[in-house]
Amino acid sequence: MPPLSLSTDELDLLRSLAEPIARRRRAAFLAAVAAELEARGQAGGGPGLMHRTAREMQRRYFDPPDLSAGKYARP
């Protein structure tokens, strides 16, 4: 698969959506976004399409912190 051609805005958007994902999972997240864009034929479709697709993938790769444990946890 050839590399995606992304604008600066699209790259910035993708970086910001990748930030909350654990570092060990970011490469897989970025690969999944690229694969999904290619599968949908959305490569180069603009920031709106990039955002929707990346948000879908972010939901799959983001592991929220466990706030029920720790120093300030509620009983």
C-alpha positions in Angstrom: 0.0 0.0 0.0 1.5 3.4 -1.0 1.8 6.0 1.8 -1.1 8.4 2.3 -0.7 11.9 1.1 -1.9 14.1 4.0 -2.1 17.8 4.4 -0.5 19.6 7.4 -3.9 20.0 9.0 -4.7 16.3 8.6 -1.3 15.4 10.1 -1.9 17.7 13.0 -5.4 16.3 13.6 -4.1 12.7 13.5 -1.3 13.5 15.9 -3.7 15.1 18.4 -6.1 12.1 18.2 -3.1 9.7 18.7 -1.8 11.6 21.8 -4.2 10.0 24.4 -3.5 6.5 23.1 -0.7 4.6 24.9 2.6 4.9 23.1 2.8 1.1 22.7 -0.4 1.2 20.7 0.0 4.3 18.6 1.7 2.6 15.6 -1.2 0.1 15.4 -3.7 3.0 15.7 -2.0 5.0 12.9 -1.9 1.8 10.7 -5.5 1.1 11.4 -6.5 4.7 10.4 -4.5 4.4 7.2 -6.0 1.0 6.4 -9.6 2.3 7.1 -9.1 5.4 4.9 -7.8 3.3 2.1 -10.7 0.7 2.5 -13.2 3.5 2.4 -11.5 5.3 -0.5 -11.2 8.4 1.6 -7.5 9.1 1.3 -7.1 12.8 0.6 -10.7 13.4 1.5 -10.0 16.3 3.8 -9.9 17.0 7.6 -13.6 16.1 8.2 -13.3 12.6 6.8 -10.0 12.1 8.5 -11.5 13.2 11.9 -14.5 10.9 11.6 -12.4 7.9 10.6 -9.6 8.5 13.2 -12.2 9.0 16.0 -13.7 5.6 15.2 -10.3 4.0 15.4 -9.4 6.0 18.6 -12.4 4.4 20.4 -10.9 1.0 19.6 -7.4 1.8 20.7 -7.9 4.2 23.7 -7.7 2.6 27.2 -9.2 5.1 29.7 -7.4 5.2 33.1 -9.0 3.4 36.0 -10.2 6.2 38.3 -11.8 3.8 40.8 -8.5 2.9 42.4 -5.8 5.0 44.0 -5.4 7.7 46.7 -8.5 9.6 45.9 -10.8 6.7 45.0 -14.3 6.8 46.4 -15.3 3.8 48.6 
